[in-house]
Each structure stands twice: as C-alpha cells, then as structure tokens.
Amino acid sequence: MSRQALPTVADALAHLRRGETVLGAAMLDTVLKHNPRDPAALGLAGAVALQRGDANRAIELLSRTLALAPRDVSSHSNIALAYMRTGRSAEARRHLEQALALKPDAVEALVNLAQLHQQANDSLSAEPLYRKAIAARPAMVEAHTGLAATLEKLGRPAEAIAAADEAIRLQPKSPEAHRTLARLYDLLGQLEPAVAAHKRAIELAPNDARGHADLGNTYAAFGKREAAVAEYRRALQLAPGNSSYERLIGRLEADAGTLADKQARFDAPATTSEQKLHLGFAIGKALEHAGDYPGAFHYLDAANRLRRAGYSYAKADSEAAFAELEATFTPELIAARFGHGVSDATPIFVLGMPRSSTTLVEQILASHPDVTGAGELVLLRDLVIGATTKRPIHYPELLADLSDADLNRFGADYIRRLRAYAPEARRITDKMPGNFMLIGFIALALPNAKIIHCVRNPADTSVSIWRNYFSTHLGYAYDLGEIGHYHRLYQSLMAHWHRVLPGRIHDIEYEALVADQEGETRRLLDHCGLAFDPACLDFHRTERPVHTASAAQVRSPISRSSIGIADRYGDLLAPLHAALAGKA
C-alpha cells in the first residue's frame, strides 16, 4: 500500500461516527502500525477499546497518548473511566482531577468523577458535579441518568424520576435512560412500571445482555424466581463470558447440570480473574447445596481471595474508629445533648452485621399494615458525610461542633427524606445494617426512633458474609480472619451502646426467632409500639421488593436450615474461630 493510500485518523473517525466500529478500529490499527507515536490515533484507538469493553487495552493505548500529549483532556477522562472499570479508583481520580484542572467544565470528566463518587457511596459529592455537567451541556443524557441515580440515593425519589424522564425526553431511544427509570420504579416498589421500562430498554438494545440482567434483578427482588432465572439465562446467552450472570442464577437455583462445566472453566488458563471470581461463588453455592463443604470451601476461598485483592482492610484503622466511637458517646455526652432532636417516631432502624437476619426482620415488620419497608437506605450516612464535608473534622468528633439546632435540623432532614419513600405510612423501616455505627447519632437526632438490633451466632454470621458476593464496599468481608476481627469490634461497640442507651435497643436473636416465631414477633412489635398482626407471621407472602442476598429466603416460611452453617465447614474455618476468640 502506498503512503497516499493509507487511511487517516479522519477516515477512521468518519467510519466510527457511522457506527462502523470494526472498520474504524482496523483503520486506526493501520495508522498506528505506520506511526505508533500518533497521539490522535492512539487516543481514538483507546476510546474505541473502552467502548468495546477492553479496559486494559484502553489503559495501554491512552497511557501512550498521554505520554505524548499530557494536556489531552479527553484522554485523561477516558483513561479514568478505564481505571474505574478495573477497580483502580485512585488512578481514576488522579486523571479526572488533571482533566478538570486543564478544563474545569469538561463534561465527560465531570460525569466520570461523579460516577467515581457514586462508586464510593458519596452521593452528596456526586450531585453538584452532575448538575455542573448539565449546566455546561444540557442535552447530555448520561449526566441526567447519573443525576437520577444520585437523587434516589439521597432520598429524593420524585426528583430522581424527573431526572430520568428528562433523559428520556432528550433521547427517547436511550436504553440506559429507560434502565435508570426502571431501577427507580423497582426501588420504589412499583413492579409494573419497572418491568415496562426494562422491556422498553430491551426493545431498544435487544442484544445488550445488561437489559435482561437488570430485568432479572427486578424479578428477583419481587420474588419472581422463574422469570428472573429466565432473564439471567438470556443475558448469559448474549454474553457467554460474563460469569456474573451465572453467579446470579446460582443464587436462585442449584443448577447442578452445569457444575462440571463451571469447574472446568474455572481451572482453564484462559479464564480471567474476574470470571474466576464470579464462577467461584457460583460453584461454591452449588457444592454447598450438594453437601460437599470441603469442595465448596475450595472455590469460595479462591473467589474471596480474588475479591479481597481489590479491597483494603487495616485492622488498626478499624480498631481506632470503633474506639473513638466508644470514647465519644459517653453517658455524660448523651445526657448533655439529649432532647434536642426531632420527636417524630416514624423510623424503625433495623441494623446489625450483614447476614444477621436484618432482611428477615424487616420483612416481618413490613408485613404489618402500619409499616412500610424502605430497604437499605444511605440517608443517615449521607447526612453525616454532608456534615463532615462542611467542617474540617470527622464523625464522631463533629458531634461536639453541632449545636442543638443542628441536631434538630439533621433529624428533620432525615424524616423528610425518609417520608419521600412512603408519604402515607405510619412507620417506615430503614434496614441499613451498618447503621449500628451511628446508633449514638440516631439517639440524639431521632430520640423517638425505634432501634432493632439483629443478632445471630457469630460464626454463622461470619461464614454467611464470607460465602456471599457483595456489590457494595465491605473491605473486611473477604477474609475469614478479618471478618472475625471486625465482628469482635462490632460486638464491643454494641455492648457499649447498650450501656450508654439502656432500654433503647431491642435485640432479636435469629435462633430464638426460629425457635419461637410468634413469641419473638410479638416482642418485636411491642417494642415498636405496634399491635400484633397475624400477617407478620406470614411474612413470606408479603409482596415488596427485597434487594439483598436474602431476597429468596424471605419468600419462604422460616426454617432452621441456616442455623449451624459454620459447623458444616469444621476445621476449615480455623482462622475465623481464632479471630472470633481474640486469638488472631
């Protein structure tokens, strides 16, 4: 081929804009073969690799681009997105900050940084970034859909739906906008509009596996197991290499017929770490169901090690954080600050360690006609984060900096946001397990809120955490010794809360609930000031969305099957038992 006949970057870009990705990418390969230091070709090739889902290739190409053109804002933004997709948030943040330093209104960088904050569960920081992007480019659909997801997390569902509707108005054929709207209706407990929006997204992108997986998630949340599995299987047909769909199927059915195939793929050299991670959890679940606990341990241990590689857990940091809570919330402080919060008794906080029966207890409460179950809300945590971002101090130290009026305002703000989920409900549950860290704050800002502490056998709780995949950040959850260490800190803190807030916290033990369902249910309702209702005993018949790993379990009557799960693993759990005993 003569030099005159060589394709140019402009030629490649023209094909890419027409949707001819394969031809455009091939042209870029040709350009780079003849001039491997062409920054325009490298940057565009990196963007194409990112669009095609090859984040590692995108990082390689965009790193070369930035070595040649360090002020290329688009490449900084694109490489950040690639780093985000590979779980490398620190590198992503560095490049986004560089992009915005070069161009403060770079909308792609603003949206990517907002997404990074969302991944870190910091919705308060994400909202202004999305709004700044929308101000700079009002028709940017990604900014509106991101804003919608953020507003939902902030407890503003009506505004969230309005943002999603605006995205659809701007781009009626945007599958992502319809998927966002579907997820909002799902979270608000509205099955029919959620399914309709999911199906519209699938119509617009019939070969996109994510649409079917999202619809499967909605069906699963509402207890429609067969429909959920069918959608997950369709997603897997469209994306055969995405083993996360196999893990989702494994949560709902044993699927023993494909076990040997999964094991073979797990051991295959070509299987990526990400694929092994999801396969490991799926295989472990199937082997547990078959009663092969040594085999299950092998795969679950491998999956947890892979998951643990992407997280950090520093024992000393956790010990310091828990110790500071106990040192701050003294009986003297509680007495001095008590009585200045909001008297509203709407909230019922259901909290404890993950996998300690919080979902079950919320389902029992939500079966009462006077109670609406709102699920795992980040409202309280976001209020605390918002307070700390406005002061150069952190929680719990910020408490000393809050006035009585501040405490009242925080309580009122929480009630307002909570009410948005169920305006007519007499009582509303907030089932965020980690709120046990914020019990002192609850006691002062919401003195009439009820606090339900879910307790389960420590070893059973810990192994149940370890054998499940969590989509949210739980740094301690993927190592048996670290889970045991964290559990001991949690036990110490709960003992402290009972000492400084006598009578405020109602403990409900899972094993006692299984042994005496009606008696424990009556005691639970009595603590919440609710009359007994037989519907609470038939909690599995209550139709409401459940978005946790226990979604399938709460659709069945209570049973003893989960009691003693740790005993079935025997000595394989030695690191856990040592940590729980304080010997490691």
N, C-alpha and C positions, 0 to 999 in steps of 0.2 A: 504494500500500500504506500502510495506516495505521500509526502508530507502534506500536499494540498488536499488530499482526500481524507485526512484524519478528522474524526469528529471533534467538535469543540465542547467546552463546558456549556455554551449556549445551546448547542444542539441537544445535549443530554437533558438540559433543563426544560426545553420545549417538549420533549417526549414525556418527561416526568409530570409536567403540568397537564398533559392529556391522559394521565393515568397509565402510561406505558412504562411501568416501573422496571420490568425486566430489560427492555431495550435501553432505557435511560441508564440503568446501572451498568450494563455492558459497555456503553459508550464511555462512561466515566472510568471503567477499568482500562479501556484502551488509552484514554488520555493520560492516566497515571502510569501506564506502562512506559510511555514515551517521555513523560515528565513527572516523575514521582514527587517532585517538590512544588507542584502547582497547588497553592493554598486554596484556591477557589474550587478546584476539582476534589481535593481532599475533604474540604468542609461539606460539599454537597454529597459526596460519597458517604461521609459519616452520617449525615442526616438521613440518607436513604437506608443505611444499615439500621439506624434507630427505628425508622418507620417499619422495616421488615422484621423487627423484633430481635435483632442480633446486637444486644447492648455491648458485648465485649468487643466486637468488631468496630462498633461505633466509637468506643473509647480509644481504640488504637488509632483510627483514622483522624479523629478530632484532636487527639494529643499531638499528632504530627502537624495538623493545621495550626494549632496554637503556638507550636514551636516556631513556625514561620510567620504567623500573623497573630501576635499576642493580644492585639486590640480588637479581634473579631468577636463582636458581641454575640452574634448568632451561634458561633461555635462554643463559646462559653456556656450559653444557655442549653445547647443540645448535649454537650458532654455532661452537664449537670444532670440532665434527665436520664442519660445512660447510667450514671453513677447511682441515681435514685433507684433505678430498676434492678441494680445489682446489690442494693442494700448498703451502699457506701455513702452515707449521708454527709459525713464530714467533708469529703471531696466535693460532693454536690453543692453544699453550702458555700464552700470557698469559691467555686466558679460562678455561682449566681451572684455573690457579692461583688466579684470582679466585673461581671456584666453590668450590674446596676451602678457601679462606680463609674463605668465608662458611659453608660446611658441610663439615667435614672428612670426614664419612662419606657424602658424596653419591656414590652408587654409579655413576651414569652418568658423572660426571666422573672418578671413579677408573678406570673401564674405558676411557674415551676417552684419558686420559693414558697408561694402559698401552699402548694401541694406538699412541699417538704415539711412545713409546719403542721399540715394535717396529719402526715405520717407520724409526727412526733406528738400527736394528740394536743396540739396547741392551736385550737380554732380561733382564739382571740387574736393571735398574731396573723392568722391567715386572712381574716375578713378584710382588713384595710388594704392588703395587697391586691386581693381580687377587685376591690372597688376602685383602686388606683388604675388597674389594668382596664377596667370597663370605662373609666373616665377617658383614658387615652385611646381606647378602641371600643366604642360602644357595641359593635356588632361581633365581638369575639365570643363565640359560643362557649368555648372552654372556660372562659372566666365566669360566665353566668352559671354553668353547671357546677363548677367548683364552689362558687359562692352559695349555691343552693345546698350542697352537702355541708358546708361550713355552718350555715344558718340553722340547719337541722341540729347539728351538734351543739349549737349554742342555745337550743331550746326555743327556737323561733320558727316553728313549722309552717305557719301561714306565709311568712316571708320567704321561706325556702321554696315552697311550691310556686310562689310568684316568680322567683328567680328561674326555676326550671321551666315554667310556662313561657317566660321571656326568651329563654334559649330556644324553645321550640318555635316560637313566633319568628325569631330571627332565621332559623334554619329548620323548617318543618321536617326535613328528611335526615336530620341528625340522629343516628341511633343512640349515641351517648346521651343526648338530651332526654330522649324517651326513657332510657335506662335509669337516668337520675330521677326522673319523675316517678318511675315505678318503685324505686327503692324508698322514696319518701312516703308514698302511699302504703308500702309494706310496713315501714316503721310506725306509721300511724294506725296500723291495724285495719286498713281498708283493702281487703283481698281483691275484690273485683276490679277496681280501677288500677291496682298494681299489676294484675295479670294482663289487663288490656294494654297498658303502657309497655310491658315487657314484650307482648306479642307484636305490637307495632314496631318496636326496635328490631325484632327478629325479621319482620317483613322487609325492613329497610336494609338489613345486613344478614341475609339468610345463611351465609357461610361463616359468620363470626361466632365462634364457639362461646364467647363470653355471654352473648344474649341468652343462650339456652342454659348456661350455668347460673346466671342471675335469676332466671325464671325458676330453675330448680331450687335455688336458695329460698325464694319466696314460698314455693310449695312446701318445702321442708319446714319453714318457720310456722306455717299454718297446719302442720301435721298431716299433709297430703303426701305420704311416703311414696306411693307408687308413681304418682305424677312427677315427684321430684327426681326419683331414680331415672325415669324415662328421659327427662331433660338432661340430666348429667350424662347419660349414655349417648345422647345425641351430641352433646358438647365433645365427648371423647371421640366420637366418630369424626367430627370436624377437625379435632386437634389431637391426633393419636399420641403425640409425645407429651401431652400435658397430664402428668400423673396426679396433679392436684384434684382432677375430676375423679380419678379412681379412689383417692382418699375420701372424697365427699360421698361417693357411692358406698364405701366401706363403713361409713358412719351409720348408714340406714339399713344395710343388709350385708350378710356374711360374704356372699359372692364367692363361695368356695371353688366354683368351677374354674376360675381364672387364677387361683393361688399359685400353681406351679409356674404359670407364665410370668406372673409378677416376680416370683423369686428368681427366675432365670434372667429377667431384665434387670433386676436389682444387682445381680452379680456380673452383668455384662460390662466389659471395659468401656464401651461407648456411652453408657448411661451417665448423664451428668449428675453432679452433686444435688442440684435442685430436684431432679427426677427421683434420685435415691431417697431424698428426704421424705417426699410425699408417699413413695412406694413403701418405705419403711413403716410409716404409721398405718398404711392400709394393710400391709401384710401382718403387722403385729396385732391389729384388731381381729383379723380373720383367724389367726392362730390362737388367740385368746378364746374366741368363740368355739374353736375346736378342742379346747382344753390343753393345748400344748404351750404351757407357760415358759419353759426354757427357750423354745423356739421363738415365742413372742418377744421375750426379753432381748434376744439377739438382734432382732430387727428394730425394736423400739429404741434400744440403746444406740444403735447406729444412727437412726433418724434424729434422736435427741442430740447426739454429738454434732451432727451436721447443722442442726438448728442453732445449737449453742455457739457455733463458730461465728455467727453473725451478731451475737449479743455480748454484753459485758455485765458482770456482776461482781462487785467488790464487797466482800464481807465487811470490811472495816467501815465503808461508807454507809452500809445499811445499819450497822450497829450504832454508828454516830447519829443517824437520822432518828432511829427509834429512841435512843437515849435522850435526844433533845426534846422529843415529844413528851416523854415522861417527866423531864426536868421542868418543862414549861407549864404544862397543865397540872398545877398543884391544887390541892383543896383550897388554898388561900386565894389563888387566882380565880378559880371557879366562883367562889363566894363573892369576891370583889366585883366581878363582871356580870354575874348572873342577873337576869331580869330585864335586860335592855334589848333583847332580840324581839322577834315577831311572834306573837302569841298564836298564830294560825296553826291548827293541828292537822292540816291536810296531809303532810308527808308521813309515810311509813318507810323508814330506811331498812332494807334487808341487806345485811353485809356479813363478811367473814372471809375466809380463804376461798379462792376459786375451788370449785368441785366439792364444796362442803354442804350442798343441798340448798343453796340460795335460790336456784331456779325453781325447785320443787316448792319451797316455802312461799315464794312469790306467786306461783300458780295456785296454791291453796288460798292465799289471800285474795287474789284476783277473781276467784270463783265466787266470792261474796258479792251480793248485789250492790253494796255500798262502796266497793273498792275497784279501782282501775289499775291494772298493772302496766307501768310505763317502761319496764325493762331496765337495761343498764344505761343509765344517763351519766353524762360527764358534766352536768350542770354545776354541781358543787365544786368539783375540782377546777373547772374553768373560772369560777368566781374567785377562788383562792389564787389561781395563777394570775388573774387580772389584777388582784390587789398587789401581788408581789412585783408585777411589771411596772407599777406606778411608784414603787418605793425601792431604794437600794438595799432591801433586806429580804429575807425569805420566810416561808412558813416553817415553823410556828412562831418565829421571832416577831413576825408582823403583828401578832395579836397585841403586843404592848403598844404598837403605834396606832391602833384603831380606837376611835372614840366610841362612846355608847351609841351615838347616832350612826356611826359606820356599821356597827353590828346590826342595828335595826334595818339599815339600808340593804345590807347583804341578805338578811333573812327575807325581806320584802322582794328583792330581786329574784331570789331563788323561787319563792312562791309564784311570782308572776310567770317565770319561765316554765315551772312545773305545770301550772294551770293550763298553759297553751296545749298540752297534750291531752287534756281531758277537762274541758271547761265546766262540765256539769257534775263531775264526780265529787262525792263527799270526801273520799280518801284516795290517795294515789301512792303507789309504791315506787320507790327508786332502788333498784336492785344492782347497784354497782358494788361488787364485793370489796374493792379497795377502799371504800369509804370508811372502813374501820380505822384508817389512819386519821380521819377527820372527825371522829366522834366528839372530841373536845370542842371543835368549832361548831358542830351541829348543836351541842348542848347550850352554847351561848347565843348563837344566831337564831336558832329554832327551838326554843326551850320546851315546846309542847309537841314536837315531833316524836313519834314512836321509833325506837331503835330495836331491831330484831337481829340478834347475833346467831348465825347458824354454825353449829359445832358438829364435827364428825371425827371419828377416830383418826388421830394424826397420821398414822402410816397409810390408812386407806385414802385419806385426803391427798397426801403427798404423791402416792403412786398414781392416783387418778389424774393429778396435774401432769405428771411425767408421761403418761400414756396418751395424752391428747395434744393435738396441734392447736396452738393459739395464734390467731391472726393479729392480736394486739401485742404490745411490748410487755413481756414479763421476763426480765433478764434472768431471774433465778429459776425459771421453770423447766430447764432442760438438763439439769444435772442433779442426781439424787442427793448428793451431799449438800448442794446449795439449797435445794428445796427444804431439806431438813433444817438447815441453818436458819433460813427465813421463817420457817414455821415456828421455831423456838422464839424468835424475836416477836412474832405476832402473838404468841401465847402470853408472853411477858407484858406486851402492851395492853392486851385485853384484860389481864388481871389488874393492871393499873387503872384502866377506865372503870372497872367495877369498884375499885377502891375510892376513886375520887367522885364517882357519879352513882352512889348506891341507889338501887331500885330503878334506875333509868333504862337499863339494858335488859332485855328478855332473851335468855339463852334458850335455844331449841336444839336439842340433840337429835341428829339423824337416826341413830339407833333406837332412841326412845320413841321417836315418831313412828318408826316402822313397827315397833312392838305394841304401841298403844296409839293408833292413829287418831281416834276420836278424842281421847283424853288430852293428848298434846295439842290437837287442833283447837279444842275448847279453851285451853290455857293461852294459846297464841291469840285467839280472837279476844279473849277477855283482857289481855294486856293492851290490845289496840283499841279497847272500848267499843268492840263490835259484838252484836248479839250472835249467838250461834246460828249457822245456816247449814242445812244438810248438803247443800251444793259444794261446800268446801271439802266434804269427804269424797265427792265425785269429781275432784279437780281435773281428772284426765278427760272429762267431757267438755270442759270449758274451751271454747274456740277463741283463741287470741294468738298473735304471733309470738314465737319464742325464738330468739336469735342467739342461742348459746349451744354449747356442745351437748346439753341435756335436753334439747328440743324433742328428741324421740322418746326419751324416758318418761317425760311428764305427760305423754299421751297414753300411758298405760297405768293401771292401778298400782298402788305402792307395793313393793316386794322386797325380799331380803337379798336379792341376787347381787347387790353391790357391797354387801357387808362382808368384810374379811377378804377383800380383793388382794390386799398386801400379803396375806398368809399364803396365797397360792403361788407366789413367787419365791417363797422361802428365803434361803441364804443369799440369793441373787441380789437382794435388797440390803445387804450388809452396810454399804455406805450410808444409806438412808437411816437405818436404825441407829447407827453410831452417831449421826448428826442430831437426830431427834433426842438422843440421850445426852447430848452435850459432850460427846467424846471425840468429835471431829470438827 
